[in-house]
Amino acid sequence: MSQVKNGDAVKVHYTGRLTDGTVFDSSEGREPLGFQAGAGQMIKGFDAAVIGMAIGDKKTVNIPAAEAYGERNPDAILEFPKSSLPEEIKPELGMKLFAQSPNGQPMQVTVVEITDENIKVDANHELAGKELVFDIEMVSINE
């Protein structure tokens, strides 16, 4: 029976949870997730977990933050004047906004503080700094 190796196109069913059991993503009720193993399309720990799996294999893996979305970066808390927002945007705590990153890529940020003059946003991925747990089931492998 063939086992997944780097470069294989695979499809998996998965459930992603935090260590407290909170589910943050799942393929349940959807098509399986397809990606190229070892190509960096997935977080590092998930990519590594599927190598060596065969069709029908199931496993549960704990992925430390460093191999998931990285540690939280305090430099990713950004503050800027409210006047720099488009007029139609009324910021609220927890609101998700899209901003342009220094390299010109769009990035999602979360509003974490609002004062009379300024707004603070957190550009860290919402799962940064968290250990993740994934249940993975290998559905198909195309070498």
Sequence and secondary structure as in RCSB ss.txt:
>XXXX:A:sequence
MSQVKNGDAVKVHYTGRLTDGTVFDSSEGREPLGFQAGAGQMIKGFDAAVIGMAIGDKKTVNIPAAEAYGERNPD
AILEFPKSSLPEEIKPELGMKLFAQSPNGQPMQVTVVEITDENIKVDANHELAGKELVFDIEMVSINE
>XXXX:A:secstr
  B  TT EEEEEEEEEETTS EEEE TTS  EEEETTTTSS HHHHHHHTT BTT EEEEEE GGGTT    GG
GEEEEEGGGS TT    TT EEEEE TTS EEEEEEEEE SSEEEEE S TTTT  EEEEEEEEEEE 
